Amino acid sequence: MTGSDRQTVRAPSIRALGAFGVLSAAFFLVADVVGASLTPDYSMRSDAISELVEKGAPAKAEVDLLLLAYHALVIPFALGLRAWLGAWGVRLGPGLIGLAGAAGVVLTLFFPCDPGCEPFVTLSGTLHIFIAVPMGFAILAGLALIGLGLRRRDRMARFAIYTTVTAITGLVLAVTTVAFAETDLVGVLERLLTFGYLQWYVFTGAWLASGRAPAA
């Protein structure tokens, strides 16, 4: 191995942006736990995550603030990913993740779901669903593109496999969640899907922040 083969990410800006991936996941976890604990009769198994911030939800103000932080922190994380992975020739994947973060900010600020997240009740509630679903698929597409773009990079081969497996697993869970959206399993399926890609945010963000991630 040559000296260049052993290079790792040293840029303070990229390392700092990587830390936002860990923080974003932490804010989501806190939002989920706080929202569920403050919402009477709410079930993490059978109720959708969005029902924590539906119109009239008891803890809507608190959870909105936490989710806003979650989505907003994804944007600088994606910028860090783009700066790092762009040197490897991978740019579109991080861009889709950042776009999903921006869409989440808009969703949280302007488009709460209607009670029970019923579609076609109000325009804002309907737009909530039509933004949230593509947003999730955009994240998975971003991960798939990252894995695909790194598949022939020797020093990133294991990370490419890990990222691709995360994307494929997420896609299976996303399709299953949509199929079971009207059942009492929607809550647990949504959480498996969400935490499935958030664990990637945590691992990758921590890897970048530590300075151990390889540089191109």
LONU-505220 format. One record per residue (C-alpha): y, x, z; residue in three letters; residue number from 0. Coordinates in steps of 0.1 Angstrom, whole numbers, plus 2048, in hexadecimal, padded with zeros to 3 digits. Example, Ala and Ser with C-alpha at 12.3 -4.5 7.8 and 13.67 -1.06 7.14 Angstrom:
# residues 2
yy|xx|zz|residu|num
7D3|87B|84E|ALA|0 $
7F5|889|847|SER|1 $
***
This chain:
# residues 216
yy|xx|zz|residu|num
800|800|800|MET|0 $
822|80E|7F6|THR|1 $
841|80B|80B|GLY|2 $
84F|7EF|7F5|SER|3 $
82E|7DC|7FA|ASP|4 $
835|7DB|81F|ARG|5 $
858|7CE|81D|GLN|6 $
860|7AF|832|THR|7 $
87E|798|833|VAL|8 $
899|7AA|845|ARG|9 $
8B8|796|83B|ALA|10 $
8C7|787|85A|PRO|11 $
8D3|769|847|SER|12 $
8B1|760|83A|ILE|13 $
8A0|766|85C|ARG|14 $
8BA|750|86D|ALA|15 $
8B6|734|853|LEU|16 $
890|736|858|GLY|17 $
895|72C|87D|ALA|18 $
8A3|70B|872|PHE|19 $
880|701|866|GLY|20 $
873|704|889|VAL|21 $
892|6F1|897|LEU|22 $
88F|6D5|87E|SER|23 $
86B|6CE|888|ALA|24 $
874|6CF|8AD|ALA|25 $
890|6B5|8A8|PHE|26 $
877|69E|896|PHE|27 $
85E|6A1|8B2|LEU|28 $
878|699|8CC|VAL|29 $
885|67C|8B8|ALA|30 $
862|66D|8B5|ASP|31 $
859|671|8D9|VAL|32 $
87B|665|8E6|VAL|33 $
87C|648|8CE|GLY|34 $
859|63C|8D7|ALA|35 $
85F|640|8FC|SER|36 $
87F|62B|8FB|LEU|37 $
872|610|8E4|THR|38 $
85F|5F4|8F6|PRO|39 $
83D|5EB|8E7|ASP|40 $
840|607|8CD|TYR|41 $
81F|616|8C2|SER|42 $
81D|638|8B2|MET|43 $
7FC|62D|8A3|ARG|44 $
805|60C|893|SER|45 $
82B|60D|88E|ASP|46 $
83E|621|873|ALA|47 $
854|63D|87D|ILE|48 $
872|62C|86D|SER|49 $
86E|60F|885|GLU|50 $
87D|626|8A0|LEU|51 $
89E|623|88D|VAL|52 $
89C|601|87E|GLU|53 $
8B9|5EA|881|LYS|54 $
8BC|5DF|8A6|GLY|55 $
8A3|5F9|8B3|ALA|56 $
8A9|601|8D8|PRO|57 $
8AC|626|8D4|ALA|58 $
8BB|626|8B1|LYS|59 $
8DA|63A|8BA|ALA|60 $
8C7|656|8CC|GLU|61 $
8AC|659|8B2|VAL|62 $
8C4|658|895|ASP|63 $
8D7|675|8A4|LEU|64 $
8B7|689|8A8|LEU|65 $
8AA|680|885|LEU|66 $
8CB|689|876|LEU|67 $
8C8|6AC|886|ALA|68 $
8A4|6AE|878|TYR|69 $
8AE|6A6|855|HIS|70 $
8CE|6BB|855|ALA|71 $
8BB|6DA|862|LEU|72 $
8A3|6D8|845|VAL|73 $
8BF|6E0|82D|ILE|74 $
8C7|703|83A|PRO|75 $
8A2|709|83E|PHE|76 $
89D|701|819|ALA|77 $
8BA|719|811|LEU|78 $
8A8|734|824|GLY|79 $
888|72C|811|LEU|80 $
89A|72D|7F0|ARG|81 $
8AA|74F|7F8|ALA|82 $
888|75D|802|TRP|83 $
872|74D|7E8|LEU|84 $
88B|750|7CC|GLY|85 $
884|775|7CC|ALA|86 $
860|76C|7C5|TRP|87 $
86A|756|7A8|GLY|88 $
866|735|7BC|VAL|89 $
885|720|7BE|ARG|90 $
87E|6FB|7B6|LEU|91 $
866|6F6|7D3|GLY|92 $
880|6FF|7EE|PRO|93 $
89A|6EA|7DB|GLY|94 $
885|6CB|7DE|LEU|95 $
880|6D1|803|ILE|96 $
8A6|6D4|807|GLY|97 $
8AC|6B5|7F2|LEU|98 $
894|6A2|809|ALA|99 $
8A9|6AE|827|GLY|100 $
8C9|6A2|817|ALA|101 $
8B9|680|80E|ALA|102 $
8AE|67D|832|GLY|103 $
8D2|681|83E|VAL|104 $
8DE|666|827|VAL|105 $
8C0|650|831|LEU|106 $
8C8|654|856|THR|107 $
8ED|64E|853|LEU|108 $
8EE|631|83B|PHE|109 $
8CC|620|835|PHE|110 $
8B9|614|854|PRO|111 $
89A|600|84E|CYS|112 $
899|5DB|856|ASP|113 $
885|5CF|875|PRO|114 $
861|5D8|870|GLY|115 $
86C|5EC|851|CYS|116 $
866|5CD|83C|GLU|117 $
870|5D3|817|PRO|118 $
888|5BE|803|PHE|119 $
89A|5AF|821|VAL|120 $
8BB|5C1|81D|THR|121 $
8C7|5DA|804|LEU|122 $
8CB|5F6|81E|SER|123 $
8A8|5EF|82B|GLY|124 $
899|5EF|809|THR|125 $
8AB|60F|800|LEU|126 $
89D|61F|820|HIS|127 $
87A|61A|813|ILE|128 $
882|625|7EF|PHE|129 $
892|645|7FC|ILE|130 $
87A|64E|817|ALA|131 $
85A|64C|802|VAL|132 $
867|663|7E6|PRO|133 $
876|67A|800|MET|134 $
853|680|80F|GLY|135 $
844|686|7ED|PHE|136 $
861|69E|7E4|ALA|137 $
857|6B4|802|ILE|138 $
833|6B5|7F8|LEU|139 $
83D|6BD|7D4|ALA|140 $
853|6D9|7E1|GLY|141 $
836|6E7|7F5|LEU|142 $
81E|6E4|7D7|ALA|143 $
837|6F7|7C0|LEU|144 $
83B|712|7DA|ILE|145 $
815|717|7DD|GLY|146 $
811|716|7B7|LEU|147 $
82E|72F|7B2|GLY|148 $
81F|748|7CB|LEU|149 $
7FB|745|7C1|ARG|150 $
7FA|766|7AD|ARG|151 $
80F|77A|7C5|ARG|152 $
7F7|790|7D8|ASP|153 $
80B|794|7F7|ARG|154 $
811|76F|7F9|MET|155 $
7EE|762|7EF|ALA|156 $
7E4|756|811|ARG|157 $
805|745|816|PHE|158 $
802|735|7F4|ALA|159 $
7E0|727|7FD|ILE|160 $
7EC|71A|81F|TYR|161 $
80A|70A|80E|THR|162 $
7F5|6FA|7F3|THR|163 $
7DC|6EC|80C|VAL|164 $
7F9|6DE|820|THR|165 $
807|6CD|801|ALA|166 $
7E5|6BE|7F6|ILE|167 $
7DD|6B2|819|THR|168 $
7FF|6A2|81B|GLY|169 $
7FB|691|7F9|LEU|170 $
7DA|682|804|VAL|171 $
7EA|676|825|LEU|172 $
809|669|812|ALA|173 $
7F4|654|7FA|VAL|174 $
7DF|647|817|THR|175 $
7FE|63E|82B|THR|176 $
80C|62A|80E|VAL|177 $
7EB|619|80A|ALA|178 $
7E9|610|82F|PHE|179 $
80E|609|834|ALA|180 $
807|5E5|83E|GLU|181 $
7EB|5ED|857|THR|182 $
7EB|5F8|87C|ASP|183 $
7E4|61C|872|LEU|184 $
805|622|861|VAL|185 $
815|633|87F|GLY|186 $
7F9|64D|884|VAL|187 $
7F6|653|85E|LEU|188 $
81C|659|85B|GLU|189 $
81B|672|878|ARG|190 $
7FD|685|86A|LEU|191 $
810|687|849|LEU|192 $
831|691|859|THR|193 $
824|6AB|871|PHE|194 $
80E|6B8|856|GLY|195 $
82B|6C6|843|TYR|196 $
840|6CC|862|LEU|197 $
826|6E5|86E|GLN|198 $
82E|6F8|84E|TRP|199 $
853|6F8|856|TYR|200 $
84B|706|878|VAL|201 $
833|721|86C|PHE|202 $
848|72C|84F|THR|203 $
869|72A|862|GLY|204 $
85B|73F|87E|ALA|205 $
84C|758|865|TRP|206 $
86D|75C|854|LEU|207 $
881|75E|875|ALA|208 $
86A|778|883|SER|209 $
871|790|866|GLY|210 $
84C|793|85E|ARG|211 $
84C|77E|83E|ALA|212 $
847|795|81F|PRO|213 $
865|79C|808|ALA|214 $
861|79D|7E3|ALA|215 $
***
